[in-house]
């Protein structure tokens, strides 16, 4: 472990304070936009600067984390969809945690299941506790560096005192008008609630980064404990038990698949004999089928881990049972996908429905990857790293897909073909959808299925959006977003 000296703690405090001030400047009373990728650019830069100053060697492979970090933070300046913005931020935070985990000694390529849990849950807790440990050492430490000992203590005292004093002054100023006026005269500033709030933000972000830097740099040379091979004695699930479970599940799925082929895949006429419309039949069950798919994945995954093996790999009978079950679950997932598609044709497209369809496609790919693991006896760490990469790719493709634009385009196409349109839902979409919604202005004299004038309703919605996007929190450069800028330009042209 690298023990941080007073000099290093001061440097960490200054870098953390700079990141805190930068965070406030980029995000306070502003919308997320280009500011996200700008801020993310500073974070690895700060790490590499500290590595250089403290002469800490690090694995150059951590440079690769810059690619997903830049992509997901950069999408905040391109997409305006709130769902995508939330998950892009989650991806960035997750990658940063993995980055810190790599810094302290373990590459994600070597992660086991427990390592993902440690990184996502325990690592933030360790950083939080490490911060208080650092504070304790700041208060109690007494570095002996000859004649400069007293100077070091003075600097240490000033660094500790200033932020505490500022917070106390702001609290007292906020609680008493006369004291507020006195402080304002002394410092020639008017301490308002806004300044108080910004100070709290800066202090919180500064302390957070101080804890993160301290924990990462103190543990930067910790070597991960060697991976112990799985003990075959711990594989308590026999091949017979696994065969019974997989065989009976496959039989159940086969019966269900026969029904699907007979009715759902056969079309409207086969279902009509039971008194259902095609849309009514399809609406019932796609959520349940997705849950069945997830349970099946869990069954195969757990059996793969705990079933007794034949030599270095799985027995052929186990491999083929898993393959048969996977083929059947593929048909069931196709049924869920088709049900959802039919429902979309009847009741329009929404973000949730598009997301579920994308999830089914992703899950199908993961099933293939699980089969590869079973047949080739891949290590758990290799399989889990592949899943991690697939999650990154899932959200990357979903960003590039631009769901709001697609949803608006498909729903307007449906209106042109069938005369059905939920304009109220379209009005909830982000600025990403404006290039499509503006086309509704051409439908003059046409009413939607609620009886409202389509062009007039679209015009009012676009005017509201224009007013919103012209607000002060959207106009500063930190809030720049390509979709919002394009939406303003398109609306102005109309």
Residue, then its C-alpha position, 0 to 999 in steps of 0.5 A: x500500500x502507498x502511504x500518502x504523505x502530507x504533500x501528496x494529500x495537499x496535491x490530491x486536495x487541490x486536484x479534487x477542489x479543481x474537479x469540484x469547481x469544474x463540476x459546478x461550472x459545467x452543471x449548475x443550473x444547466x442541462x446535460x450536454x457537451x459538459x458531460x464529455x468535457x468533464x469526463x475528459x478531465x477525470x482520467x487526465x487527473x488520474x494520469x497526472x497524479x500517477x506521474x506526480x507520485x511516480x506510480x507505475x500503472x498498466x497501460x491497458x487502462x487507456x482502453x477505458x477511454x473509448x467507452x467513457x468518451x462514447x457514452x459521455x459524448x452521447x449526452x451531447x447528441x441524444x436528448x432522450x432521458x432514458x438514454x441519458x440516465x443509462x449513459x450516466x450509469x454506463x459512465x459510472x460503471x466504467x469508472x468503477x471498473x477503471x478504479x478496480x483496474x488501477x488497484x490491481x485487477x483487470x476486468x478480463x479476469x473478473x469472476x461473478x463476485x468481482x462484479x459485485x465487489x466493484x459495483x457494491x463494495x468498492x464505493x463503500x470502501x472508497x467512502x470508508x477510505x475517505x474517513x480513514x484519510x481524514x483521520x490520518x490528516x488530523x492525527x498525522x505528524x510527518x517529520x521532515x526536519x526543519x520544515x515540520x512546522x511549515x507542514x503542520x501550518x499548511x495542513x491546518x490551513x487546508x483543513x480549516x478553510x473549507x470548514x470555516x467557509x461552510x460555517x460562515x455560509x450556514x451562519x449567514x443563511x441563518x441570520x440576516x444581520x450576520x449575512x450583511x456583516x459578512x457581505x460587507x467584509x468580503x464585498x460579496x452578497x451571500x445568497x442561497x444560490x452561492x450557498x448551494x453551489x458551495x455545498x456542491x463544490x464541497x461534496x464533489x471535492x470530498x468525493x474525488x478526494x476519497x476516490x483518488x486517495x483510495x485508488x492511489x494508496x492501493x495502486x500496487x496491490x496485486x490481486x490474489x491468484x484465481x483458485x481453480x474451481x474444486x470439482x468436489x464443490x460441483x454437487x449437482x450430478x449429471x442425472x439430476x441435470x438431465x432430468x431438469x433439462x429434459x422435462x423443461x425441454x418437453x414442456x417447452x416443446x409442447x408450448x412451441x407446438x401451440x405457438x406454431x399452430x396458432x400464433x405463427x399461423x396468423x389471424x384465422x387460427x386464433x379467430x376460432x377461439x374468439x380472440x382477435x390477433x392483437x388480443x391474443x398477442x397482447x397476453x403473455x410477452x412479459x411472461x415469456x421474457x421472464x421464462x427466458x430469463x429463468x431458463x438462462x439462469x437454469x442453464x448458467x447455474x447448471x453449467x457452473x455446478x454440474x459434475x464434469x467429464x474430465x476437463x469439459x462437460x459431458x456430451x449429453x449435458x451439452x446436447x440437452x443445453x443445445x436443445x433447450x436453447x433452440x426451444x427457448x429461441x422459438x419462445x423468445x421469437x414468440x415474445x418478439x412477434x407478440x410485441x410486434x403485433x401489439x405495436x402494429x395495433x397500438x403504436x410504438x413506444x420506448x418501452x416496447x422498443x426496449x423490450x424487443x432490443x432486450x430480447x435480441x440481446x438475450x438471444x446473443x447471450x444464450x449463444x455465448x453461453x452455449x459457446x462457454x458450455x461446448x468450449x469450456x470457457x473460463x467464467x471470467x472470459x464468459x463474464x467479460x463477454x457479457x460485460x462487453x455485450x452490455x456496453x454494445x447494447x447501450x451503444x447500439x441503442x444510442x446510435x439507433x435513436x429510439x425517439x426518432x424511430x418511434x415518431x417515424x413509425x407512428x406517423x407512418x402508421x397514421x398515414x396507413x391506418x389513421x391512428x395516432x397517439x399525439x399525446x404520447x408523441x409530445x412526451x418524446x425528446x427533441x430527438x423526435x422533432x425531425x419526424x413530428x414536424x412532418x405533422x404540420x403538413x396534415x392541415x385539416x386532418x384530425x387524429x383519432x381523438x378528434x383533435x386537429x393534427x397540424x394545430x396540435x403539432x404546432x402547439x407542441x413544437x412551440x412549447x418545446x421551442x419555448x422550453x429549449x430557449x430557456x436560460x438553462x439550455x442556452x449556455x455552452x455547457x448545455x449544448x446538445x446536437x439534437x436540441x440545437x437541430x430541433x430549434x433550427x427545424x422549428x425556426x424554419x417552419 
